[in-house]
Amino acid sequence: MRTDPQPFKRNIWLLFFITLFSFTYFSQGGGHNQNSTIGEIKSFIESGDVTIEEWQSIDKDISIYNGKVFSNKSPSVLFFASIPYAVFYYCSVTFGVDTTSAQFQLLSIQFITFFVSVLWGALLSVLLVSLIQLLWPKITPYQAIFLAYCLSLSTMLFPYSTVGFLHVFESYLLLLLVLLWCRLWKNPSKKYAIILGLTLGASFLANSTNICIVTFVILSLALNKNIRKYSIYVGCACFVALLPLWIYATINFGSPFRNNRFYQIHFSDSRLFLGVFDTPDLSRLIKVLFWSNRAFLPSQPLVLVGLFILLRRHLLRFPLLLSKDTLPAIIITCSFAFMLTFNGWHGGNCYGPRYMLPAMILLSVYSIGLYIKMPKLFLIIMGISYSIIFAVTVIDVMPGIKNETPLATILTRFFSNDFPDAGYPSFPNPYSSFYKFNLASLLGLSGLLSVLPLALIQLVGFWHFFRLSKKTNSSCID
């Protein structure tokens, strides 16, 4: 017996639009990371040049080569966000809009942020439905929708999707990689091989440290005699996906094998490997798991639950090379290894270990084992996580690196009704720091009232998807 596809698809669309609205609801202000990415995209379309000299005064995430200032970020999302922004910008010019005005700058920043992180966060929420069913076959399709909704709003995916971080785009690609890799093993086909290859190349584009994950995927395919013949399709598609990066590097840095990271000036240390990698520091593991500033606890207990479940699932028996858990385990392991050795492991001013977002989302999927065994306990923990994550998103996603107790500060501000200033921004030049606001604050609502509409929509969504999850059909939808 199969689920009726029409109501199922309607609820998938509902999941997408609620999360899309939730992630679009906020403008989180500026920061080195966002300024670097947004500045590059604006400069590329508005000036035909990827240098960001105009943004240098408010951005430390820069690289300098031959006297020119570049973003130190991977240009991956540049290739995706530039197309819609070009349409937006040149339509604005055609209709006589003043593109130097503060109002246009604010609107353009929001537009770019939508295509840098917001859209990918909502797409990732939908992708979670298939991933949950893949890793937990006992979960019904409607339960998968409910759980995907829960995980999207009770992990750092929610706040990070409201900021112009590349980590959301990278997370989407890596989770899609898991799904495609498993499907290619189960049902080998040229279509899956080509899409897998494109995703593989794009994931390297998003973060070059994913080279270990890319290498594992290629080797796992090449060593399996049943799917070895599809490796050529994967390799060719991967090559095509990497061409924009090589062209970008050759034009700007004189070689396809150089990138922005080679020339960053603020966060490199000549004593370290590639300027940023040190010997593993195990104290960081404790800080990420339990320390309040960057930890899974207390703000994301579901992630920690997922880690324990994954370890228990494979601690005594380790069939990872024959398991659908293999690639998720590799991604999670690489994420922890990166965090233990990277000199910027803390993520700067951001709340939580943002570099671990792909691992955090995957681990939250493994927490569904608790839902299967003890659904009430899962819902209680999820409810606590959602409340904390909601407060973080509303008050301050970037509380500062020097704040050792950001959660206490955020909750105090939340319950004191000390929300980011409402109103319409007015800044003296296009490149000053961005303004924090939410959609309701632009309509004159302030404090708790400004986030009440979103909270009500999200709670109605929880109620609807929870009621839907009680349907008994246990068949799987591809």
TORMIFI-590362 format. One record per residue (C-alpha): chain; y, z, x; residue number from 1; residue in one letter. Coordinates in nm, 2 decimals, decimal comma. Each point is the difference from the previous one (the first is absolute). Layout:
REM TORMIFI-590362
(A (Y Z X) NUM A)
...
***
This chain:
REM TORMIFI-590362
(A (0,00 0,00 0,00) 1 M)
(A (0,34 -0,10 0,14) 2 R)
(A (0,35 0,13 -0,07) 3 T)
(A (0,20 -0,22 -0,23) 4 D)
(A (0,22 -0,18 0,25) 5 P)
(A (0,32 -0,03 -0,22) 6 Q)
(A (0,07 0,37 -0,05) 7 P)
(A (-0,11 0,07 0,36) 8 F)
(A (0,25 -0,25 0,14) 9 K)
(A (0,28 0,13 -0,23) 10 R)
(A (-0,05 0,34 0,15) 11 N)
(A (-0,01 -0,14 0,35) 12 I)
(A (0,34 -0,15 -0,08) 13 W)
(A (0,12 0,33 -0,14) 14 L)
(A (-0,11 0,18 0,32) 15 L)
(A (0,19 -0,26 0,20) 16 F)
(A (0,33 0,02 -0,20) 17 F)
(A (0,01 0,38 -0,02) 18 I)
(A (-0,05 0,04 0,37) 19 T)
(A (0,24 -0,29 0,07) 20 L)
(A (0,27 0,17 -0,22) 21 F)
(A (-0,07 0,33 0,17) 22 S)
(A (0,05 -0,14 0,35) 23 F)
(A (0,31 -0,20 -0,10) 24 T)
(A (0,16 0,30 -0,16) 25 Y)
(A (0,14 0,14 0,32) 26 F)
(A (0,23 -0,11 0,28) 27 S)
(A (-0,08 0,24 0,29) 28 Q)
(A (0,29 -0,08 0,23) 29 G)
(A (0,00 -0,12 0,36) 30 G)
(A (-0,20 0,08 0,31) 31 G)
(A (-0,08 -0,16 0,33) 32 H)
(A (-0,33 -0,14 -0,12) 33 N)
(A (0,14 -0,15 -0,32) 34 Q)
(A (0,33 -0,12 0,16) 35 N)
(A (-0,20 -0,19 0,27) 36 S)
(A (-0,22 -0,19 -0,25) 37 T)
(A (0,27 -0,07 -0,26) 38 I)
(A (0,26 -0,09 0,26) 39 G)
(A (-0,24 -0,26 0,16) 40 E)
(A (-0,07 -0,16 -0,34) 41 I)
(A (0,37 -0,01 -0,10) 42 K)
(A (0,10 -0,14 0,34) 43 S)
(A (-0,27 -0,27 -0,01) 44 F)
(A (0,10 -0,13 -0,34) 45 I)
(A (0,38 0,05 0,02) 46 E)
(A (0,05 -0,11 0,36) 47 S)
(A (-0,31 -0,19 0,09) 48 G)
(A (-0,07 0,25 0,28) 49 D)
(A (-0,23 0,30 0,03) 50 V)
(A (0,23 0,20 0,22) 51 T)
(A (0,15 0,31 -0,15) 52 I)
(A (0,31 0,08 0,20) 53 E)
(A (0,20 0,10 -0,31) 54 E)
(A (-0,26 0,27 -0,08) 55 W)
(A (-0,02 0,15 0,35) 56 Q)
(A (0,25 0,28 -0,09) 57 S)
(A (-0,23 0,14 -0,27) 58 I)
(A (-0,34 -0,09 0,15) 59 D)
(A (-0,20 0,13 0,29) 60 K)
(A (-0,31 -0,20 -0,08) 61 D)
(A (0,11 -0,29 0,22) 62 I)
(A (-0,12 -0,22 0,29) 63 S)
(A (0,23 -0,17 0,25) 64 I)
(A (-0,09 -0,32 0,17) 65 Y)
(A (0,24 -0,22 0,20) 66 N)
(A (0,29 0,20 -0,13) 67 G)
(A (-0,09 -0,06 -0,37) 68 K)
(A (-0,09 0,28 -0,25) 69 V)
(A (-0,32 -0,04 -0,20) 70 F)
(A (-0,20 0,21 -0,24) 71 S)
(A (-0,28 0,18 0,17) 72 N)
(A (-0,22 -0,05 -0,31) 73 K)
(A (-0,27 -0,26 -0,05) 74 S)
(A (0,15 -0,30 -0,17) 75 P)
(A (-0,29 -0,02 -0,24) 76 S)
(A (0,18 0,09 -0,32) 77 V)
(A (0,29 -0,22 0,12) 78 L)
(A (-0,21 -0,30 -0,08) 79 F)
(A (-0,07 0,12 -0,35) 80 F)
(A (0,33 0,16 -0,11) 81 A)
(A (0,23 -0,27 0,15) 82 S)
(A (-0,11 -0,26 -0,26) 83 I)
(A (0,11 0,18 -0,31) 84 P)
(A (0,31 0,14 0,17) 85 Y)
(A (0,10 -0,35 0,10) 86 A)
(A (-0,01 -0,10 -0,36) 87 V)
(A (0,19 0,31 -0,11) 88 F)
(A (0,27 -0,04 0,27) 89 Y)
(A (0,07 -0,37 -0,03) 90 Y)
(A (0,00 0,02 -0,38) 91 C)
(A (0,26 0,28 0,04) 92 S)
(A (0,21 -0,22 0,23) 93 V)
(A (-0,03 -0,30 -0,24) 94 T)
(A (0,13 0,21 -0,29) 95 F)
(A (0,29 0,13 0,20) 96 G)
(A (-0,11 0,36 0,06) 97 V)
(A (0,18 0,19 0,28) 98 D)
(A (-0,29 0,05 0,23) 99 T)
(A (0,21 0,23 0,23) 100 T)
(A (0,08 0,25 -0,28) 101 S)
(A (-0,16 0,35 -0,01) 102 A)
(A (-0,15 -0,08 -0,34) 103 Q)
(A (-0,18 -0,30 0,13) 104 F)
(A (-0,12 0,18 0,31) 105 Q)
(A (-0,15 0,28 -0,21) 106 L)
(A (-0,17 -0,25 -0,23) 107 L)
(A (-0,13 -0,21 0,28) 108 S)
(A (-0,15 0,30 0,18) 109 I)
(A (-0,17 0,10 -0,32) 110 Q)
(A (-0,13 -0,35 -0,05) 111 F)
(A (-0,14 -0,01 0,35) 112 I)
(A (-0,16 0,34 -0,03) 113 T)
(A (-0,18 -0,12 -0,31) 114 F)
(A (-0,17 -0,27 0,20) 115 F)
(A (-0,05 0,21 0,31) 116 V)
(A (-0,18 0,30 -0,16) 117 S)
(A (0,04 0,04 -0,38) 118 V)
(A (-0,19 -0,30 -0,10) 119 L)
(A (-0,28 0,06 0,25) 120 W)
(A (-0,03 0,36 -0,12) 121 G)
(A (-0,06 -0,11 -0,36) 122 A)
(A (-0,24 -0,27 0,11) 123 L)
(A (-0,19 0,26 0,20) 124 L)
(A (-0,03 0,22 -0,31) 125 S)
(A (-0,18 -0,29 -0,17) 126 V)
(A (-0,21 -0,07 0,30) 127 L)
(A (-0,12 0,37 -0,01) 128 L)
(A (-0,18 -0,07 -0,32) 129 V)
(A (-0,24 -0,25 0,17) 130 S)
(A (-0,03 0,22 0,31) 131 L)
(A (-0,09 0,31 -0,20) 132 I)
(A (-0,27 -0,19 -0,18) 133 Q)
(A (-0,13 -0,14 0,33) 134 L)
(A (-0,03 0,34 0,17) 135 L)
(A (-0,10 0,20 -0,31) 136 W)
(A (-0,22 -0,23 -0,21) 137 P)
(A (-0,06 0,28 -0,26) 138 K)
(A (0,37 -0,01 -0,10) 139 I)
(A (0,06 -0,21 -0,31) 140 T)
(A (0,27 -0,27 -0,01) 141 P)
(A (0,24 0,21 -0,22) 142 Y)
(A (-0,07 0,31 0,21) 143 Q)
(A (0,10 -0,21 0,31) 144 A)
(A (0,33 -0,09 -0,16) 145 I)
(A (0,07 0,36 -0,08) 146 F)
(A (-0,09 0,11 0,35) 147 L)
(A (0,20 -0,28 0,16) 148 A)
(A (0,30 0,11 -0,20) 149 Y)
(A (-0,05 0,37 0,11) 150 C)
(A (-0,04 -0,09 0,37) 151 L)
(A (0,31 -0,23 -0,01) 152 S)
(A (0,22 0,28 -0,12) 153 L)
(A (-0,15 0,30 0,17) 154 S)
(A (-0,01 -0,13 0,36) 155 T)
(A (0,27 -0,11 0,24) 156 M)
(A (-0,04 -0,35 -0,13) 157 L)
(A (0,26 0,10 -0,27) 158 F)
(A (0,29 0,11 0,22) 159 P)
(A (-0,07 -0,25 0,28) 160 Y)
(A (0,00 -0,29 -0,25) 161 S)
(A (0,36 0,09 -0,10) 162 T)
(A (0,12 -0,04 0,37) 163 V)
(A (0,00 -0,32 0,20) 164 G)
(A (-0,29 0,10 0,22) 165 F)
(A (-0,25 -0,26 0,13) 166 L)
(A (-0,28 0,25 -0,03) 167 H)
(A (-0,05 -0,08 -0,37) 168 V)
(A (-0,04 -0,37 0,08) 169 F)
(A (-0,24 0,08 0,28) 170 E)
(A (-0,20 0,24 -0,23) 171 S)
(A (-0,03 -0,27 -0,27) 172 Y)
(A (-0,14 -0,25 0,26) 173 L)
(A (-0,25 0,25 0,15) 174 L)
(A (-0,13 0,11 -0,34) 175 L)
(A (-0,03 -0,37 -0,10) 176 L)
(A (-0,19 -0,06 0,33) 177 L)
(A (-0,25 0,27 -0,10) 178 V)
(A (-0,06 -0,16 -0,34) 179 L)
(A (-0,03 -0,36 0,14) 180 L)
(A (-0,23 0,11 0,29) 181 W)
(A (-0,24 0,17 -0,24) 182 C)
(A (0,00 -0,29 -0,24) 183 R)
(A (-0,07 -0,25 0,29) 184 L)
(A (-0,30 0,21 0,10) 185 W)
(A (-0,13 0,01 -0,35) 186 K)
(A (0,08 -0,35 -0,11) 187 N)
(A (0,08 -0,22 0,30) 188 P)
(A (0,22 -0,30 -0,09) 189 S)
(A (0,26 -0,22 0,16) 190 K)
(A (0,27 0,13 -0,24) 191 K)
(A (-0,05 0,36 0,10) 192 Y)
(A (-0,02 -0,09 0,37) 193 A)
(A (0,33 -0,19 -0,01) 194 I)
(A (0,18 0,28 -0,20) 195 I)
(A (-0,15 0,26 0,23) 196 L)
(A (0,13 -0,20 0,31) 197 G)
(A (0,35 -0,02 -0,14) 198 L)
(A (0,00 0,37 -0,08) 199 T)
(A (-0,13 0,08 0,34) 200 L)
(A (0,28 -0,19 0,17) 201 G)
(A (0,26 0,15 -0,23) 202 A)
(A (-0,12 0,35 0,07) 203 S)
(A (0,05 -0,06 0,37) 204 F)
(A (0,34 -0,14 -0,08) 205 L)
(A (0,09 0,32 -0,19) 206 A)
(A (-0,11 0,22 0,29) 207 N)
(A (-0,13 -0,12 0,34) 208 S)
(A (-0,18 0,33 0,05) 209 T)
(A (-0,24 -0,13 -0,27) 210 N)
(A (-0,17 -0,20 0,28) 211 I)
(A (-0,29 0,24 0,01) 212 C)
(A (-0,06 -0,05 -0,38) 213 I)
(A (0,03 -0,38 0,04) 214 V)
(A (-0,24 0,00 0,29) 215 T)
(A (-0,26 0,20 -0,19) 216 F)
(A (0,02 -0,23 -0,31) 217 V)
(A (-0,05 -0,31 0,22) 218 I)
(A (-0,29 0,15 0,19) 219 L)
(A (-0,17 0,13 -0,31) 220 S)
(A (0,01 -0,36 -0,15) 221 L)
(A (-0,11 -0,17 0,32) 222 A)
(A (-0,30 0,22 0,06) 223 L)
(A (-0,14 -0,04 -0,35) 224 N)
(A (-0,22 -0,31 -0,02) 225 K)
(A (0,04 -0,03 -0,37) 226 N)
(A (0,38 -0,03 0,00) 227 I)
(A (0,06 -0,12 0,36) 228 R)
(A (0,06 -0,36 -0,12) 229 K)
(A (0,30 0,12 -0,19) 230 Y)
(A (0,16 0,15 0,31) 231 S)
(A (0,16 -0,34 0,08) 232 I)
(A (0,19 0,01 -0,33) 233 Y)
(A (0,11 0,36 0,07) 234 V)
(A (0,12 -0,09 0,35) 235 G)
(A (0,19 -0,31 -0,11) 236 C)
(A (0,17 0,17 -0,29) 237 A)
(A (0,09 0,29 0,23) 238 C)
(A (0,15 -0,24 0,25) 239 F)
(A (0,21 -0,16 -0,27) 240 V)
(A (0,13 0,34 -0,11) 241 A)
(A (0,10 0,09 0,35) 242 L)
(A (0,19 -0,33 0,07) 243 L)
(A (0,33 0,13 -0,15) 244 P)
(A (-0,01 0,30 0,24) 245 L)
(A (-0,06 -0,21 0,31) 246 W)
(A (0,28 -0,24 -0,10) 247 I)
(A (0,23 0,29 -0,06) 248 Y)
(A (-0,09 0,16 0,34) 249 A)
(A (0,03 -0,33 0,19) 250 T)
(A (0,35 -0,08 -0,15) 251 I)
(A (0,14 0,35 0,05) 252 N)
(A (-0,19 0,14 0,30) 253 F)
(A (-0,11 -0,30 0,19) 254 G)
(A (-0,38 0,05 -0,04) 255 S)
(A (-0,24 0,02 -0,29) 256 P)
(A (-0,16 0,31 0,16) 257 F)
(A (0,32 0,21 0,00) 258 R)
(A (0,14 0,19 -0,30) 259 N)
(A (0,28 0,23 -0,10) 260 N)
(A (-0,18 0,31 0,12) 261 R)
(A (0,02 -0,12 0,36) 262 F)
(A (0,37 0,04 0,00) 263 Y)
(A (0,08 0,30 -0,22) 264 Q)
(A (0,25 0,24 0,18) 265 I)
(A (0,01 0,33 -0,19) 266 H)
(A (-0,36 0,11 -0,04) 267 F)
(A (-0,18 -0,14 0,31) 268 S)
(A (-0,10 0,21 0,30) 269 D)
(A (-0,08 -0,19 0,32) 270 S)
(A (-0,26 0,27 0,09) 271 R)
(A (-0,21 -0,09 -0,30) 272 L)
(A (-0,24 -0,28 -0,07) 273 F)
(A (0,20 -0,29 -0,16) 274 L)
(A (0,29 0,25 -0,01) 275 G)
(A (-0,13 0,20 -0,30) 276 V)
(A (-0,37 0,10 0,05) 277 F)
(A (-0,09 0,33 0,17) 278 D)
(A (-0,32 0,19 0,05) 279 T)
(A (-0,15 0,14 -0,33) 280 P)
(A (0,17 0,32 -0,11) 281 D)
(A (-0,24 0,19 -0,23) 282 L)
(A (0,27 0,24 -0,11) 283 S)
(A (0,14 -0,28 -0,21) 284 R)
(A (-0,32 0,00 -0,20) 285 L)
(A (0,07 0,35 -0,12) 286 I)
(A (0,36 -0,09 -0,07) 287 K)
(A (-0,10 -0,30 -0,21) 288 V)
(A (-0,27 0,18 -0,19) 289 L)
(A (0,18 0,34 -0,06) 290 F)
(A (0,35 0,01 0,14) 291 W)
(A (0,26 0,00 -0,29) 292 S)
(A (0,23 -0,26 0,15) 293 N)
(A (-0,26 -0,28 0,04) 294 R)
(A (-0,32 0,14 -0,15) 295 A)
(A (-0,23 -0,12 -0,27) 296 F)
(A (0,02 0,35 -0,13) 297 L)
(A (0,18 0,12 -0,21) 298 P)
(A (0,15 -0,32 -0,13) 299 S)
(A (-0,32 -0,22 0,00) 300 Q)
(A (-0,30 0,22 -0,05) 301 P)
(A (-0,20 -0,29 -0,14) 302 L)
(A (0,02 -0,18 0,34) 303 V)
(A (-0,15 0,30 0,17) 304 L)
(A (-0,27 0,02 -0,27) 305 V)
(A (-0,08 -0,37 0,06) 306 G)
(A (-0,03 0,07 0,38) 307 L)
(A (-0,26 0,28 -0,06) 308 F)
(A (-0,19 -0,22 -0,25) 309 I)
(A (-0,02 -0,30 0,24) 310 L)
(A (-0,11 0,23 0,29) 311 L)
(A (-0,27 0,16 -0,22) 312 R)
(A (-0,11 -0,35 -0,12) 313 R)
(A (-0,08 -0,11 0,35) 314 H)
(A (-0,01 0,31 0,22) 315 L)
(A (-0,38 0,03 0,03) 316 L)
(A (-0,09 -0,36 -0,08) 317 R)
(A (0,23 -0,26 0,15) 318 F)
(A (-0,09 -0,34 -0,15) 319 P)
(A (0,35 -0,13 0,04) 320 L)
(A (-0,11 -0,34 0,14) 321 L)
(A (-0,20 -0,06 -0,32) 322 L)
(A (0,25 0,16 -0,24) 323 S)
(A (0,30 -0,10 -0,21) 324 K)
(A (0,16 0,31 0,15) 325 D)
(A (0,00 -0,16 0,35) 326 T)
(A (0,34 -0,17 0,00) 327 L)
(A (0,18 0,28 -0,18) 328 P)
(A (-0,14 0,24 0,25) 329 A)
(A (0,11 -0,22 0,29) 330 I)
(A (0,36 -0,03 -0,15) 331 I)
(A (0,01 0,38 -0,05) 332 I)
(A (-0,13 0,07 0,36) 333 T)
(A (0,25 -0,25 0,15) 334 C)
(A (0,28 0,16 -0,20) 335 S)
(A (-0,09 0,35 0,14) 336 F)
(A (-0,03 -0,14 0,35) 337 A)
(A (0,34 -0,16 -0,02) 338 F)
(A (0,15 0,32 -0,13) 339 M)
(A (-0,15 0,20 0,29) 340 L)
(A (0,13 -0,23 0,27) 341 T)
(A (0,33 -0,15 -0,13) 342 F)
(A (0,31 0,17 0,12) 343 N)
(A (0,18 -0,05 -0,33) 344 G)
(A (-0,30 0,13 -0,20) 345 W)
(A (0,22 0,23 -0,21) 346 H)
(A (0,17 -0,29 -0,18) 347 G)
(A (0,36 0,10 0,08) 348 G)
(A (0,21 0,13 -0,28) 349 N)
(A (-0,26 -0,09 -0,27) 350 C)
(A (-0,19 0,25 -0,21) 351 Y)
(A (-0,37 -0,02 0,09) 352 G)
(A (-0,20 -0,20 0,26) 353 P)
(A (0,12 -0,34 -0,11) 354 R)
(A (-0,20 -0,19 0,26) 355 Y)
(A (-0,32 0,12 -0,16) 356 M)
(A (0,08 -0,14 -0,35) 357 L)
(A (-0,30 -0,24 0,00) 358 P)
(A (-0,24 0,29 0,10) 359 A)
(A (0,17 0,23 -0,25) 360 M)
(A (-0,06 -0,24 -0,29) 361 I)
(A (-0,36 -0,07 0,10) 362 L)
(A (-0,07 0,38 0,04) 363 L)
(A (0,14 0,06 -0,35) 364 S)
(A (-0,24 -0,26 -0,13) 365 V)
(A (-0,29 0,21 0,15) 366 Y)
(A (0,14 0,30 -0,18) 367 S)
(A (-0,14 -0,16 -0,32) 368 I)
(A (-0,33 0,16 0,10) 369 G)
(A (0,15 0,32 -0,12) 370 L)
(A (0,10 -0,16 -0,33) 371 Y)
(A (-0,37 -0,11 -0,05) 372 I)
(A (-0,13 0,35 0,07) 373 K)
(A (0,28 0,22 -0,13) 374 M)
(A (0,25 -0,20 -0,20) 375 P)
(A (0,21 0,29 -0,12) 376 K)
(A (0,05 0,13 0,35) 377 L)
(A (0,10 -0,35 0,11) 378 F)
(A (0,26 -0,03 -0,28) 379 L)
(A (0,14 0,34 0,09) 380 I)
(A (0,04 -0,09 0,37) 381 I)
(A (0,13 -0,35 -0,09) 382 M)
(A (0,26 0,16 -0,24) 383 G)
(A (0,12 0,23 0,28) 384 I)
(A (0,02 -0,30 0,24) 385 S)
(A (0,19 -0,21 -0,26) 386 Y)
(A (0,26 0,28 -0,06) 387 S)
(A (0,07 0,04 0,37) 388 I)
(A (0,01 -0,37 0,07) 389 I)
(A (0,23 -0,06 -0,29) 390 F)
(A (0,24 0,27 0,13) 391 A)
(A (-0,01 -0,16 0,35) 392 V)
(A (0,08 -0,34 -0,14) 393 T)
(A (0,28 0,12 -0,21) 394 V)
(A (0,17 0,23 0,25) 395 I)
(A (-0,05 -0,14 0,35) 396 D)
(A (-0,27 -0,22 0,16) 397 V)
(A (0,18 0,04 0,33) 398 M)
(A (0,08 0,38 0,05) 399 P)
(A (0,04 -0,03 0,37) 400 G)
(A (-0,22 0,06 0,31) 401 I)
(A (0,16 0,34 0,07) 402 K)
(A (-0,08 0,14 -0,34) 403 N)
(A (-0,31 0,21 0,06) 404 E)
(A (-0,04 0,09 -0,37) 405 T)
(A (0,10 -0,31 -0,19) 406 P)
(A (-0,21 0,06 -0,30) 407 L)
(A (0,16 0,35 -0,06) 408 A)
(A (0,34 -0,17 0,04) 409 T)
(A (-0,09 -0,28 -0,24) 410 I)
(A (-0,14 0,24 -0,27) 411 L)
(A (0,29 0,23 0,03) 412 T)
(A (0,24 -0,29 -0,06) 413 R)
(A (-0,21 -0,13 -0,28) 414 F)
(A (-0,01 0,33 -0,20) 415 F)
(A (0,37 0,06 0,09) 416 S)
(A (0,08 -0,34 -0,16) 417 N)
(A (0,15 -0,11 0,34) 418 D)
(A (-0,08 -0,37 -0,03) 419 F)
(A (0,15 -0,29 0,21) 420 P)
(A (0,35 -0,09 -0,11) 421 D)
(A (0,02 -0,22 -0,30) 422 A)
(A (0,26 -0,27 -0,06) 423 G)
(A (0,08 -0,35 0,14) 424 Y)
(A (0,04 -0,03 0,38) 425 P)
(A (0,32 -0,12 0,17) 426 S)
(A (-0,03 -0,05 0,37) 427 F)
(A (0,26 -0,14 0,24) 428 P)
(A (-0,22 -0,27 0,16) 429 N)
(A (-0,33 -0,18 -0,08) 430 P)
(A (-0,19 0,18 0,27) 431 Y)
(A (0,07 0,37 -0,06) 432 S)
(A (-0,28 0,23 -0,10) 433 S)
(A (-0,17 -0,08 -0,33) 434 F)
(A (0,06 0,20 -0,31) 435 Y)
(A (-0,27 0,22 -0,17) 436 K)
(A (-0,03 -0,03 -0,38) 437 F)
(A (-0,24 -0,07 -0,28) 438 N)
(A (0,03 -0,24 -0,29) 439 L)
(A (0,10 0,27 -0,26) 440 A)
(A (0,27 0,13 0,23) 441 S)
(A (0,17 -0,34 -0,02) 442 L)
(A (0,03 0,06 -0,37) 443 L)
(A (0,17 0,33 0,05) 444 G)
(A (-0,29 0,24 -0,02) 445 L)
(A (-0,03 0,26 0,27) 446 S)
(A (-0,24 0,27 0,13) 447 G)
(A (-0,32 0,05 -0,18) 448 L)
(A (0,12 -0,22 -0,29) 449 L)
(A (0,01 -0,30 0,24) 450 S)
(A (-0,38 0,01 0,07) 451 V)
(A (-0,11 0,12 -0,35) 452 L)
(A (-0,05 -0,36 -0,13) 453 P)
(A (-0,23 -0,08 0,29) 454 L)
(A (-0,19 0,32 -0,03) 455 A)
(A (-0,06 -0,06 -0,37) 456 L)
(A (-0,12 -0,36 0,06) 457 I)
(A (-0,24 0,12 0,27) 458 Q)
(A (-0,14 0,29 -0,21) 459 L)
(A (-0,05 -0,24 -0,29) 460 V)
(A (-0,18 -0,22 0,24) 461 G)
(A (-0,23 0,29 0,11) 462 F)
(A (-0,08 0,08 -0,36) 463 W)
(A (-0,07 -0,37 -0,09) 464 H)
(A (-0,22 -0,07 0,30) 465 F)
(A (-0,18 0,33 -0,03) 466 F)
(A (-0,09 -0,07 -0,36) 467 R)
(A (-0,11 -0,35 0,10) 468 L)
(A (-0,22 0,14 0,27) 469 S)
(A (-0,22 0,17 -0,27) 470 K)
(A (-0,14 -0,34 -0,10) 471 K)
(A (-0,37 0,00 0,08) 472 T)
(A (-0,04 -0,35 0,13) 473 N)
(A (-0,13 0,03 0,35) 474 S)
(A (-0,01 -0,37 0,10) 475 S)
(A (0,19 -0,13 0,30) 476 C)
(A (0,28 -0,26 -0,02) 477 I)
(A (0,06 -0,22 0,30) 478 D)
***
